[in-house]
Amino acid sequence: MLQQAETAMTSECCCIYRLLNDIRRLNEDSFIPKMISIGPFHHGAISLDRLINFVEEIEHSVRLHYSEPFQLSNQELVKVILLDSCFLFELFLRSYYSEWDGVIMLKPWQATTVRIDLLLLENQLPFADLERLCSRIFLPSMTNIHRNPSFLRLAFDYFAYYDNMQLDPQGVTISHFTDLIRTFHLPPLCTQPKRLRNSVTYIQSAAELAEAGVTFRKSTSPCLLDFNFSGRTLETPELKVDDWTETLLRNLVAFEQCHYPSYSYITDYVAIMDFLINTSSDVDLLIREGVIINWLGESNSLANLFNSLRKNVTHVDFNSHYSIVCKDLNAFSKNPWNNIKATLRHDYCNTRWQTVASIAGTLLLLLSLIQAVSSILKVVQQFKQSSSH
């Protein structure tokens, strides 16, 4: 009876068809579901069992990415990977589409805290394995820029706050989210300076350089690492210092210590800032010049921050561009003529009215000198005339 009923229903009710290849190949994308697949023809939604099986396959790969063994059984680690990765997928997708009315409902302060947590070096999952898992959950036909972007593009979007360079995800390879944040802060690969071993150079603090005649100007470059010194002006990238800046920089420096000891560009930046900032006076100077935006409150807090970032950090080489900037700054500050000019500017031209008064005084002195010389010449002339008589 069942066979007869199925045969009759099939013959009379057929209305869903598999397309012929001749039609499909004209524009295959027109026939493939982008977000939701229903029915057997495009049955690509992965079952929980299949998902668990795949996570079991990558469990060993995930375990190899950590620097030390941990006391989790295979079953426990599979559960961790599965729960954490699914949380990440939903978090990133909801962030990308700005839809927060589902399972994940975060207050603003919670959203900020989660984003900071996800850049911590010890709080990572291997990015390549996350990508593989994401591709299993979402069909390849579902991942395109306009509908459901790749996991890399989702990560770019979620951490866009740090992407001042507005990098293109195309061609970017990262190990995890900490690596992504570091990549956001680096200059383009083609312009990254060479490394010079044992070339870390000391420079004077910002206030001392200012006393020597160096002026500070906020750089227009979006790259945080872009220092340039020309003439007597040091162009410095703007740095916004908030409650999370220390966490960010410490994790990036720690990551470079472990993974990029020969390409420690963030550590170079921290070294330069440590040289420039010794006391609150240096902080106040950089704030006045628009180089630093301080949201920490007291200038002492920011000075203490940069004075502590390099503690217990091994820094064996320096990038060549910073090395040149340091040498040029040192040469400028040691030039006696530059010091004289700086003293004159500081003592006599520190304010607009002081400058006007100095100019007026100089003119008065010149006029007095001219008058004195004229008087002397007049006396000499009279003496010559009297001698000739």
Contacts in CASP RR format, 6 or more apart in sequence:
PFRMAT RR
TARGET T0000
AUTHOR 0000-0000-0000
METHOD contacts of the structure
MODEL  1
MLQQAETAMTSECCCIYRLLNDIRRLNEDSFIPKMISIGPFHHGAISLDR
LINFVEEIEHSVRLHYSEPFQLSNQELVKVILLDSCFLFELFLRSYYSEW
DGVIMLKPWQATTVRIDLLLLENQLPFADLERLCSRIFLPSMTNIHRNPS
FLRLAFDYFAYYDNMQLDPQGVTISHFTDLIRTFHLPPLCTQPKRLRNSV
TYIQSAAELAEAGVTFRKSTSPCLLDFNFSGRTLETPELKVDDWTETLLR
NLVAFEQCHYPSYSYITDYVAIMDFLINTSSDVDLLIREGVIINWLGESN
SLANLFNSLRKNVTHVDFNSHYSIVCKDLNAFSKNPWNNIKATLRHDYCN
TRWQTVASIAGTLLLLLSLIQAVSSILKVVQQFKQSSSH
16 41 0 8 1.000
18 41 0 8 1.000
19 31 0 8 1.000
24 31 0 8 1.000
29 141 0 8 1.000
32 42 0 8 1.000
32 141 0 8 1.000
33 42 0 8 1.000
33 139 0 8 1.000
33 141 0 8 1.000
33 142 0 8 1.000
34 141 0 8 1.000
34 142 0 8 1.000
34 144 0 8 1.000
34 147 0 8 1.000
34 148 0 8 1.000
35 142 0 8 1.000
35 147 0 8 1.000
35 148 0 8 1.000
37 43 0 8 1.000
37 44 0 8 1.000
37 45 0 8 1.000
37 139 0 8 1.000
42 139 0 8 1.000
44 139 0 8 1.000
46 54 0 8 1.000
46 136 0 8 1.000
46 137 0 8 1.000
50 136 0 8 1.000
51 82 0 8 1.000
51 136 0 8 1.000
51 137 0 8 1.000
52 78 0 8 1.000
52 82 0 8 1.000
54 133 0 8 1.000
54 136 0 8 1.000
55 78 0 8 1.000
55 81 0 8 1.000
55 82 0 8 1.000
55 85 0 8 1.000
55 133 0 8 1.000
56 74 0 8 1.000
56 78 0 8 1.000
58 81 0 8 1.000
58 129 0 8 1.000
58 132 0 8 1.000
58 133 0 8 1.000
59 74 0 8 1.000
59 77 0 8 1.000
59 78 0 8 1.000
59 81 0 8 1.000
61 126 0 8 1.000
61 129 0 8 1.000
62 77 0 8 1.000
62 81 0 8 1.000
62 125 0 8 1.000
62 126 0 8 1.000
62 129 0 8 1.000
63 69 0 8 1.000
63 77 0 8 1.000
65 126 0 8 1.000
65 129 0 8 1.000
65 175 0 8 1.000
67 258 0 8 1.000
72 80 0 8 1.000
81 125 0 8 1.000
81 129 0 8 1.000
81 133 0 8 1.000
84 125 0 8 1.000
85 125 0 8 1.000
85 130 0 8 1.000
85 133 0 8 1.000
85 134 0 8 1.000
87 104 0 8 1.000
88 118 0 8 1.000
88 125 0 8 1.000
88 130 0 8 1.000
89 134 0 8 1.000
89 137 0 8 1.000
89 151 0 8 1.000
90 103 0 8 1.000
90 104 0 8 1.000
91 104 0 8 1.000
91 114 0 8 1.000
91 158 0 8 1.000
92 151 0 8 1.000
92 154 0 8 1.000
92 155 0 8 1.000
92 157 0 8 1.000
92 158 0 8 1.000
93 148 0 8 1.000
93 154 0 8 1.000
94 100 0 8 1.000
94 102 0 8 1.000
94 104 0 8 1.000
95 154 0 8 1.000
95 157 0 8 1.000
95 158 0 8 1.000
96 149 0 8 1.000
96 154 0 8 1.000
96 157 0 8 1.000
96 158 0 8 1.000
100 106 0 8 1.000
106 114 0 8 1.000
112 244 0 8 1.000
115 158 0 8 1.000
115 159 0 8 1.000
115 161 0 8 1.000
116 244 0 8 1.000
116 247 0 8 1.000
116 248 0 8 1.000
117 123 0 8 1.000
118 159 0 8 1.000
118 177 0 8 1.000
119 159 0 8 1.000
119 177 0 8 1.000
119 178 0 8 1.000
119 181 0 8 1.000
119 247 0 8 1.000
119 248 0 8 1.000
119 251 0 8 1.000
120 178 0 8 1.000
120 247 0 8 1.000
120 251 0 8 1.000
121 178 0 8 1.000
121 251 0 8 1.000
121 254 0 8 1.000
121 255 0 8 1.000
121 258 0 8 1.000
124 176 0 8 1.000
124 177 0 8 1.000
124 178 0 8 1.000
125 176 0 8 1.000
126 175 0 8 1.000
126 176 0 8 1.000
127 152 0 8 1.000
127 155 0 8 1.000
127 174 0 8 1.000
127 175 0 8 1.000
127 176 0 8 1.000
127 177 0 8 1.000
127 179 0 8 1.000
127 180 0 8 1.000
128 175 0 8 1.000
130 151 0 8 1.000
131 150 0 8 1.000
131 151 0 8 1.000
131 152 0 8 1.000
134 150 0 8 1.000
134 151 0 8 1.000
135 143 0 8 1.000
135 151 0 8 1.000
138 148 0 8 1.000
142 148 0 8 1.000
143 149 0 8 1.000
143 150 0 8 1.000
145 153 0 8 1.000
149 157 0 8 1.000
150 169 0 8 1.000
152 169 0 8 1.000
152 172 0 8 1.000
152 174 0 8 1.000
153 169 0 8 1.000
155 177 0 8 1.000
155 180 0 8 1.000
156 163 0 8 1.000
156 167 0 8 1.000
156 169 0 8 1.000
156 180 0 8 1.000
159 177 0 8 1.000
159 180 0 8 1.000
159 181 0 8 1.000
159 184 0 8 1.000
162 181 0 8 1.000
162 184 0 8 1.000
162 185 0 8 1.000
162 248 0 8 1.000
163 184 0 8 1.000
164 184 0 8 1.000
164 185 0 8 1.000
164 222 0 8 1.000
164 223 0 8 1.000
164 224 0 8 1.000
165 184 0 8 1.000
165 185 0 8 1.000
165 187 0 8 1.000
165 188 0 8 1.000
165 222 0 8 1.000
165 223 0 8 1.000
166 222 0 8 1.000
167 183 0 8 1.000
167 184 0 8 1.000
172 180 0 8 1.000
172 183 0 8 1.000
174 180 0 8 1.000
174 183 0 8 1.000
175 259 0 8 1.000
178 251 0 8 1.000
178 252 0 8 1.000
178 255 0 8 1.000
179 255 0 8 1.000
179 259 0 8 1.000
181 248 0 8 1.000
181 252 0 8 1.000
182 252 0 8 1.000
182 255 0 8 1.000
182 256 0 8 1.000
182 260 0 8 1.000
182 266 0 8 1.000
185 223 0 8 1.000
185 224 0 8 1.000
185 225 0 8 1.000
185 252 0 8 1.000
185 265 0 8 1.000
185 266 0 8 1.000
185 269 0 8 1.000
186 192 0 8 1.000
186 223 0 8 1.000
186 225 0 8 1.000
186 265 0 8 1.000
187 223 0 8 1.000
187 225 0 8 1.000
187 226 0 8 1.000
187 265 0 8 1.000
192 263 0 8 1.000
192 265 0 8 1.000
192 319 0 8 1.000
193 319 0 8 1.000
193 320 0 8 1.000
193 321 0 8 1.000
193 322 0 8 1.000
194 319 0 8 1.000
194 320 0 8 1.000
195 262 0 8 1.000
195 263 0 8 1.000
195 317 0 8 1.000
195 318 0 8 1.000
195 319 0 8 1.000
195 320 0 8 1.000
196 317 0 8 1.000
196 318 0 8 1.000
196 319 0 8 1.000
196 320 0 8 1.000
196 323 0 8 1.000
197 316 0 8 1.000
197 317 0 8 1.000
198 316 0 8 1.000
198 317 0 8 1.000
199 317 0 8 1.000
199 318 0 8 1.000
199 320 0 8 1.000
199 323 0 8 1.000
200 271 0 8 1.000
200 315 0 8 1.000
200 316 0 8 1.000
200 317 0 8 1.000
200 318 0 8 1.000
201 318 0 8 1.000
201 323 0 8 1.000
201 326 0 8 1.000
201 327 0 8 1.000
201 330 0 8 1.000
202 275 0 8 1.000
202 326 0 8 1.000
203 209 0 8 1.000
203 272 0 8 1.000
203 275 0 8 1.000
203 276 0 8 1.000
203 326 0 8 1.000
203 329 0 8 1.000
203 330 0 8 1.000
204 212 0 8 1.000
204 275 0 8 1.000
204 329 0 8 1.000
204 330 0 8 1.000
204 333 0 8 1.000
205 275 0 8 1.000
205 276 0 8 1.000
205 277 0 8 1.000
205 278 0 8 1.000
205 279 0 8 1.000
205 282 0 8 1.000
206 216 0 8 1.000
206 276 0 8 1.000
206 277 0 8 1.000
206 282 0 8 1.000
206 285 0 8 1.000
206 286 0 8 1.000
207 278 0 8 1.000
207 279 0 8 1.000
207 281 0 8 1.000
207 282 0 8 1.000
207 285 0 8 1.000
208 333 0 8 1.000
209 234 0 8 1.000
209 276 0 8 1.000
209 329 0 8 1.000
209 333 0 8 1.000
210 216 0 8 1.000
210 285 0 8 1.000
211 342 0 8 1.000
211 346 0 8 1.000
212 332 0 8 1.000
212 333 0 8 1.000
212 338 0 8 1.000
212 339 0 8 1.000
212 342 0 8 1.000
213 232 0 8 1.000
213 332 0 8 1.000
213 333 0 8 1.000
213 338 0 8 1.000
213 339 0 8 1.000
213 341 0 8 1.000
213 342 0 8 1.000
213 345 0 8 1.000
214 229 0 8 1.000
214 232 0 8 1.000
214 233 0 8 1.000
214 234 0 8 1.000
214 329 0 8 1.000
214 332 0 8 1.000
214 333 0 8 1.000
215 232 0 8 1.000
215 233 0 8 1.000
215 234 0 8 1.000
215 289 0 8 1.000
216 233 0 8 1.000
216 234 0 8 1.000
216 236 0 8 1.000
216 285 0 8 1.000
216 286 0 8 1.000
216 289 0 8 1.000
216 291 0 8 1.000
217 233 0 8 1.000
217 234 0 8 1.000
217 235 0 8 1.000
217 236 0 8 1.000
217 289 0 8 1.000
217 291 0 8 1.000
218 235 0 8 1.000
218 236 0 8 1.000
218 237 0 8 1.000
218 238 0 8 1.000
218 289 0 8 1.000
218 290 0 8 1.000
218 291 0 8 1.000
219 226 0 8 1.000
219 227 0 8 1.000
219 228 0 8 1.000
219 235 0 8 1.000
219 236 0 8 1.000
219 237 0 8 1.000
219 238 0 8 1.000
221 235 0 8 1.000
221 237 0 8 1.000
223 237 0 8 1.000
224 237 0 8 1.000
224 239 0 8 1.000
224 269 0 8 1.000
225 237 0 8 1.000
225 265 0 8 1.000
225 266 0 8 1.000
225 268 0 8 1.000
225 269 0 8 1.000
226 235 0 8 1.000
226 237 0 8 1.000
227 234 0 8 1.000
227 235 0 8 1.000
227 236 0 8 1.000
227 237 0 8 1.000
227 272 0 8 1.000
227 321 0 8 1.000
227 322 0 8 1.000
227 325 0 8 1.000
228 234 0 8 1.000
228 235 0 8 1.000
228 325 0 8 1.000
229 235 0 8 1.000
229 325 0 8 1.000
229 328 0 8 1.000
229 329 0 8 1.000
229 332 0 8 1.000
231 332 0 8 1.000
232 332 0 8 1.000
232 338 0 8 1.000
234 325 0 8 1.000
234 329 0 8 1.000
236 286 0 8 1.000
236 291 0 8 1.000
237 291 0 8 1.000
238 290 0 8 1.000
238 291 0 8 1.000
238 292 0 8 1.000
238 293 0 8 1.000
239 245 0 8 1.000
239 273 0 8 1.000
239 291 0 8 1.000
239 292 0 8 1.000
239 293 0 8 1.000
240 293 0 8 1.000
240 295 0 8 1.000
241 292 0 8 1.000
241 293 0 8 1.000
241 294 0 8 1.000
241 295 0 8 1.000
241 296 0 8 1.000
241 302 0 8 1.000
241 305 0 8 1.000
242 295 0 8 1.000
242 296 0 8 1.000
243 295 0 8 1.000
243 296 0 8 1.000
245 296 0 8 1.000
245 305 0 8 1.000
246 305 0 8 1.000
246 309 0 8 1.000
249 266 0 8 1.000
249 270 0 8 1.000
249 309 0 8 1.000
250 309 0 8 1.000
252 266 0 8 1.000
253 264 0 8 1.000
253 266 0 8 1.000
253 267 0 8 1.000
253 270 0 8 1.000
253 309 0 8 1.000
253 310 0 8 1.000
253 313 0 8 1.000
256 263 0 8 1.000
256 264 0 8 1.000
256 265 0 8 1.000
256 266 0 8 1.000
256 267 0 8 1.000
257 264 0 8 1.000
257 267 0 8 1.000
257 313 0 8 1.000
257 314 0 8 1.000
261 314 0 8 1.000
261 316 0 8 1.000
262 317 0 8 1.000
264 315 0 8 1.000
264 317 0 8 1.000
265 319 0 8 1.000
267 310 0 8 1.000
267 313 0 8 1.000
267 315 0 8 1.000
268 315 0 8 1.000
268 318 0 8 1.000
268 319 0 8 1.000
268 322 0 8 1.000
270 306 0 8 1.000
270 309 0 8 1.000
270 310 0 8 1.000
270 313 0 8 1.000
271 310 0 8 1.000
271 315 0 8 1.000
271 318 0 8 1.000
271 322 0 8 1.000
272 322 0 8 1.000
272 325 0 8 1.000
272 326 0 8 1.000
273 306 0 8 1.000
273 309 0 8 1.000
274 306 0 8 1.000
274 307 0 8 1.000
274 309 0 8 1.000
274 310 0 8 1.000
275 326 0 8 1.000
276 282 0 8 1.000
276 286 0 8 1.000
277 283 0 8 1.000
277 286 0 8 1.000
277 302 0 8 1.000
277 303 0 8 1.000
277 306 0 8 1.000
277 307 0 8 1.000
278 303 0 8 1.000
278 307 0 8 1.000
279 303 0 8 1.000
280 298 0 8 1.000
280 299 0 8 1.000
280 300 0 8 1.000
280 302 0 8 1.000
280 303 0 8 1.000
282 303 0 8 1.000
283 292 0 8 1.000
283 294 0 8 1.000
283 299 0 8 1.000
283 300 0 8 1.000
283 302 0 8 1.000
283 303 0 8 1.000
284 299 0 8 1.000
286 292 0 8 1.000
287 293 0 8 1.000
287 294 0 8 1.000
287 299 0 8 1.000
292 302 0 8 1.000
294 302 0 8 1.000
296 302 0 8 1.000
296 305 0 8 1.000
332 338 0 8 1.000
333 339 0 8 1.000
348 354 0 8 1.000
348 355 0 8 1.000
348 358 0 8 1.000
349 355 0 8 1.000
349 358 0 8 1.000
END
